[in-house]
């Protein structure tokens, strides 16, 4: 990708070239004093060069002002806390946002570069969870740009419906209604670009710079399908290509950046801005500067201890929560003491201590398991790391709502409105990463949370497709989804959308099987006189595998009336490969893929003997002429000779050719010998006298 070019550079170079040409011209005419023009040029060269030098200096100042315009820091409102706690800093918190001045300046500089390609005007801010990506953009960058010549559009968060977020933005820009806006971004690749162009025409901002913020893009990976992700990024890319006065700033957790680089628009994420840990001096500013605005001060040495305790990369949200609690405990104009700091549990323990206090309060009316199960509903799992999950309040029971309300009052959860529906989420992912009871539950139920995330992704695809039958589950996916949902229900982790998807899929599957059963029943009724046994088999299978239907029952009754079947022999656990009647007609022998042979009483259909010993499937069986011996051939490469009366093994004959080519053995047992079958693929010639002294009893 080529580096971006800044518009004022052209002006600088032009002025420099003009100055050089003027100097060359002046030197040329200085050597020719005869022409009247020479004196005039020689006299004007000096003042002109001075004027050009002044223009260059002023132009350089304009360049710096253009690249990084300075706007005064907003005044702090005394009715707001100087520390927002676990919530991300918003634009209203810009007055108390400290410690990231260098990163803000760098981002503002990049946003003032002229990007020829659309990807040049897409700035991705990435970092670990809790590094302050959203705060940097909303409280640092946006106020600086809004104070200049920029039009800042409302931020878009993908959540569970990324195209719905773009539709909401379109409504804010003046679209007629959300439904039509959503239809446009779903059906037209340039739907968002058209909405922005229409907004420019209505408001008169035809040439002004516009900033669009995309927050928490990791939700494109954790809560959306690949198709939704591609459609969302496609709309953004089309907007950047269509309007060269639009810039986009996006935030994404660093572990999901690889997913974006492997996705449909990797060019957008090729040059991210990495947000690392804060330096000690920056942390001091984070602690002290907001307190000074609020008139609060810290006991001597306390700030140094707080900064020292904020040593781990993921401690920034814990620090934010601690500072909020210290401020609420001390109040404006007071002193934050070391005693209060230790009572809160320090940086590492403040959040956990508060959560423990809330859990103890809620436990008066609810069990710990019920409380943690409710909080688990706010956790999604895609891959290894857990992420936050927005849950509509209507999906929660009255008991769960009570738990949510208590944790929300303690500033550990937050509520907002998305798509005109109230939703709840954790204030920060640190709650289920650092609070031991919830962290342990997440680890113990990680696989179940992954399954729920996947199932909800399927359900979201179905809902976004207008509940189309093409998106319903069938076969193995339906069976898998049913198993997952049944496992989630006892733990209270199922969701209405997932339940609706599975129920709709089951209904369609049941309707299909109902039609299959009726079709089989009608076929059997029409052919029962010609194929009674086939009709029995088909209708039996239909009644066993499909919902029972009257026509299938009638067909079975008719087939049984026409059938010549006298008995059904059941007992094998796999397909039967060979059947043989005993010469005296008293018994039937069967061999099966389950590795056993069975001897049945021909009159009663009961099992007389179960012959076990083969290690492979039994391919064929045959009787001796006097019905006292039975031979079985197996794919384990042996033929076994059995005593039909006792079931004892008389001989085991190694015959490796039995499994050659997978052919079934069809040999006959002659007195004293095992001979090959008609196709020559028997088991070889064996003299049974070598295995049993009496040989075959001669009839």
Secondary structure, DSSP 4 states (H G I P E B T S, - for coil): -PPPB-HHHHHHHHHHHHHHHHHHHHHHHHT--SSHHHHHHHHHHHHHHHHHHHHHHHHHHHHHHHHS---PPPPPPTTS-S--TTSPP-GGGGGG--S-HHHHHHHHHHHTSB-SSGGGGEEEEEE-TTS-HHHIIIIIIHHHHHTTTEEEPPPEE-TT-HHHHHHHHHHHHT-S-HHHHHHHHHH-TTHHHHHHHHHHHHHT-SSSEEEEEEE-TTHHHHSS-HHHHHHHHHHHHHHHHH-TTEEEEEEEEGGGHHHHHTSTTGGGGTT-EEE-PPPHHHHHHHHHHHHHHHT-EE-TTHHHHHHHH--STT-HHHHHHHHHHHHHHH-TTSEE-HHHHHHHTHHHHHHHHHHHHHHHHHTTTS-HHHHHHHHHTTEEESSSSEEE--EEGGGS-HHHHHHHHHHHHTTSEEEEEETTEEEEEES-THHHHHSHHHHHHHHHTHHHHHHHHHHHHHHHHHHHTTS-GGGS--HHHHHHHHHHHHHHHTTT---HHHHHHHHHHHHHHHHHHHHHHHHHHHHHHHHTTT-HHHHHHHHHHHHHHS---HHHHHHHHHHHHH----------SS-EEEEEE-TTSSEEEEEETTSEEEEEETTT--EEEEEE--SS-EEEEEE-TTSSEEEEEETTSEEEEEETTT--EEEEEE-GGGGGGGPPP--EEETTEEE--TTS-S---EEGGGTSTT-SPP-
